[in-house]
Amino acid sequence: MSTVRGGPPTRAEVCAVALAECFRGDGELLANPIGTLPTIGGRLAKATFEPALVMTDGEALLVENILPVGVDAPEKVVAGYNPYRTMFDVVWSGRRHIIMGGSQLDAYGNQNFAFIGPPEKPTTQLLGMRGAPGNTIHNKTSYWISNHSTRVMVPEVSVVCGVGNDRAANLPPEIARSHHLVRVVTNLCVCDFDTPERRMRLRSVHPGVSVADVVAATGFELAIPADVPESRLPTDDELRWIREVIDPLGLGEEEVRNP
Amino acid sequence: MPVPDKRVTIDDVVASIRDGMTVGIGGWGSRRKPMALVRALLRSPVRDLTIVSYGGPEVGLLCKAGKVRRVVYSFVSLDSIALEPHFRNARQAGAVQTTELDEGMFLLGLQAAAWRVPFLPTRVGLGSDVMRLNPTLATVKSPYADGEVLVAMPALDLDVALVHMHRGDQGGTGQCLGVDPYFDDLMCMAARRRFMSVEKIVDTDEFLRLGPPQSIRINRLMTDGVVETPHGAHFTECVPDYKRDEAFQREYVASAKSDDAWDAFRAKYLDVAEDEYQAAVL
């Protein structure tokens, strides 16, 4: 297919594994990672420890084989028709775990990629609300931040697109029940919300990153346990899946450069 | 039986769109947009439009050309290039108003209009800033024992819908040969006047030779006029007929860098008739 890469695991590969780990235990959910490294991670999870995950080809088909990213017209084992119209049936049924990006994210996981500044005249217009308001109150949600910095990890987001834990706590219980922020994976670390007040907590730092690096790049106070482990490295089997099957072109390496 | 002849010209379509109207545009992002119709709209004197769209470059072009008062949207994107530069410039200049919606609320608004009900209930919007940014958005309480409070997504009633299909017949039946029909049928059903451009007008008995029955997504109850515009979705994708013209899309994006760049782009591609445009992009 392409040249097989050698050498020790890269930062991008550590991120891919951390993104795959978001889906651990999901079983038969639609795993819907958005973006290159999340897609690599999702397909890695399905290829290895979560084989029951249902995944798309990135467009309107559900496929059962493990597709390569960025390769034109790969062979597909098609097992479903899921155009955008149908995706909302899945979203609102609850049987989905999405990984979204974000231009701003706060300590409770409120997310923004609509715009920054006043609504009538933003300083920065971004994408819009997209599906974030509905996704976050119906589905498991994780976030992928490829450029962990104080510009992204902010004390307060300009617009709440994806609903965070503090706001979800004020929703009626029948809605709050479906709200579940799972992980935040960044180019520096992995976070979760396993604190009593459901604030963001540092779960692990990627090899080569210190806790101080993460703190300096975060614009709000992270909960930091006494002992922060390193993010786990890919196994040999995972490296083989990533390098030979899922990302033969090395697109993940372009998204997160190896330090 | 011969089907009715609902063939019209691009000029007929544009003539039916007047200042202040609400226009729904089919497709999704930079995919299967009725660009030939949009280009004709750019050349017309019409203004103050409300554009309702799963937005792509048509939103940026119409904003840049000063045609737009409000954009009703959940995203505007060029897909392979995430952010739409002319839409961004217009927003950051405060030149257009917006209605900020979740993608699913947008679907429900079109569905409500299509079914001729005033709203459809949904949980979507609760907890997010959709409610803050749309102060007229109301909630309803379930009349049943659960008493749940839901968002009442109002109907997105359209004056005109513009969509682009792969094949159509003269009666205004439309066939989608791509894998995702997006929401084009809903756009048509939500509108009072419905126009469909197609890559090619074929005889009705051709449809089943080209695709399965379910590819005939638009029936003629949904359309008032059909116009053949070969390569008419360019530079957005119209697979399987053609892919997105990525090089042209980059040229389009570069046109947002300065007034001079825009003037040159407009003179070359937009201040010309559709056949000249097509000759210029070949």
HADDOCK unambig.tbl for C-alpha pairs under 7 A between the chains (distance, minus, plus):
assign (segid A and resid 60 and name CA) (segid B and resid 179 and name CA) 6.58 0.50 0.50
assign (segid A and resid 60 and name CA) (segid B and resid 180 and name CA) 6.08 0.50 0.50
assign (segid A and resid 83 and name CA) (segid B and resid 180 and name CA) 5.22 0.50 0.50
assign (segid A and resid 84 and name CA) (segid B and resid 182 and name CA) 6.23 0.50 0.50
assign (segid A and resid 85 and name CA) (segid B and resid 182 and name CA) 6.66 0.50 0.50
assign (segid A and resid 88 and name CA) (segid B and resid 104 and name CA) 6.56 0.50 0.50
assign (segid A and resid 120 and name CA) (segid B and resid 94 and name CA) 6.03 0.50 0.50
assign (segid A and resid 120 and name CA) (segid B and resid 97 and name CA) 6.43 0.50 0.50
assign (segid A and resid 121 and name CA) (segid B and resid 91 and name CA) 5.92 0.50 0.50
assign (segid A and resid 121 and name CA) (segid B and resid 92 and name CA) 5.32 0.50 0.50
assign (segid A and resid 121 and name CA) (segid B and resid 93 and name CA) 6.35 0.50 0.50
assign (segid A and resid 121 and name CA) (segid B and resid 94 and name CA) 4.34 0.50 0.50
assign (segid A and resid 122 and name CA) (segid B and resid 91 and name CA) 6.50 0.50 0.50
assign (segid A and resid 122 and name CA) (segid B and resid 92 and name CA) 5.19 0.50 0.50
assign (segid A and resid 123 and name CA) (segid B and resid 92 and name CA) 5.63 0.50 0.50
assign (segid A and resid 124 and name CA) (segid B and resid 92 and name CA) 6.39 0.50 0.50
assign (segid A and resid 125 and name CA) (segid B and resid 88 and name CA) 5.20 0.50 0.50
assign (segid A and resid 125 and name CA) (segid B and resid 91 and name CA) 6.48 0.50 0.50
assign (segid A and resid 125 and name CA) (segid B and resid 92 and name CA) 6.50 0.50 0.50
assign (segid A and resid 126 and name CA) (segid B and resid 83 and name CA) 6.48 0.50 0.50
assign (segid A and resid 127 and name CA) (segid B and resid 75 and name CA) 5.13 0.50 0.50
assign (segid A and resid 127 and name CA) (segid B and resid 76 and name CA) 5.87 0.50 0.50
assign (segid A and resid 127 and name CA) (segid B and resid 77 and name CA) 6.59 0.50 0.50
assign (segid A and resid 127 and name CA) (segid B and resid 83 and name CA) 6.20 0.50 0.50
assign (segid A and resid 128 and name CA) (segid B and resid 74 and name CA) 5.31 0.50 0.50
assign (segid A and resid 128 and name CA) (segid B and resid 75 and name CA) 4.43 0.50 0.50
assign (segid A and resid 128 and name CA) (segid B and resid 76 and name CA) 6.88 0.50 0.50
assign (segid A and resid 128 and name CA) (segid B and resid 100 and name CA) 6.96 0.50 0.50
assign (segid A and resid 129 and name CA) (segid B and resid 74 and name CA) 5.25 0.50 0.50
assign (segid A and resid 129 and name CA) (segid B and resid 75 and name CA) 6.43 0.50 0.50
assign (segid A and resid 129 and name CA) (segid B and resid 100 and name CA) 6.60 0.50 0.50
assign (segid A and resid 129 and name CA) (segid B and resid 101 and name CA) 6.18 0.50 0.50
assign (segid A and resid 129 and name CA) (segid B and resid 102 and name CA) 5.43 0.50 0.50
assign (segid A and resid 130 and name CA) (segid B and resid 74 and name CA) 4.90 0.50 0.50
assign (segid A and resid 130 and name CA) (segid B and resid 75 and name CA) 5.37 0.50 0.50
assign (segid A and resid 130 and name CA) (segid B and resid 102 and name CA) 5.43 0.50 0.50
assign (segid A and resid 130 and name CA) (segid B and resid 103 and name CA) 5.43 0.50 0.50
assign (segid A and resid 131 and name CA) (segid B and resid 102 and name CA) 5.09 0.50 0.50
assign (segid A and resid 131 and name CA) (segid B and resid 103 and name CA) 5.00 0.50 0.50
assign (segid A and resid 131 and name CA) (segid B and resid 104 and name CA) 6.63 0.50 0.50
assign (segid A and resid 132 and name CA) (segid B and resid 102 and name CA) 6.90 0.50 0.50
assign (segid A and resid 133 and name CA) (segid B and resid 102 and name CA) 6.17 0.50 0.50
assign (segid A and resid 133 and name CA) (segid B and resid 124 and name CA) 6.21 0.50 0.50
assign (segid A and resid 133 and name CA) (segid B and resid 125 and name CA) 5.64 0.50 0.50
assign (segid A and resid 133 and name CA) (segid B and resid 128 and name CA) 5.68 0.50 0.50
assign (segid A and resid 134 and name CA) (segid B and resid 102 and name CA) 6.81 0.50 0.50
assign (segid A and resid 134 and name CA) (segid B and resid 124 and name CA) 4.70 0.50 0.50
assign (segid A and resid 134 and name CA) (segid B and resid 125 and name CA) 6.57 0.50 0.50
assign (segid A and resid 159 and name CA) (segid B and resid 129 and name CA) 6.15 0.50 0.50
assign (segid A and resid 160 and name CA) (segid B and resid 128 and name CA) 5.31 0.50 0.50
assign (segid A and resid 160 and name CA) (segid B and resid 129 and name CA) 5.01 0.50 0.50
assign (segid A and resid 161 and name CA) (segid B and resid 128 and name CA) 5.66 0.50 0.50
assign (segid A and resid 161 and name CA) (segid B and resid 129 and name CA) 6.34 0.50 0.50
assign (segid A and resid 162 and name CA) (segid B and resid 128 and name CA) 6.59 0.50 0.50
assign (segid A and resid 163 and name CA) (segid B and resid 127 and name CA) 5.95 0.50 0.50
assign (segid A and resid 163 and name CA) (segid B and resid 128 and name CA) 5.48 0.50 0.50
assign (segid A and resid 167 and name CA) (segid B and resid 127 and name CA) 5.79 0.50 0.50
assign (segid A and resid 168 and name CA) (segid B and resid 127 and name CA) 6.32 0.50 0.50
assign (segid A and resid 171 and name CA) (segid B and resid 127 and name CA) 6.70 0.50 0.50
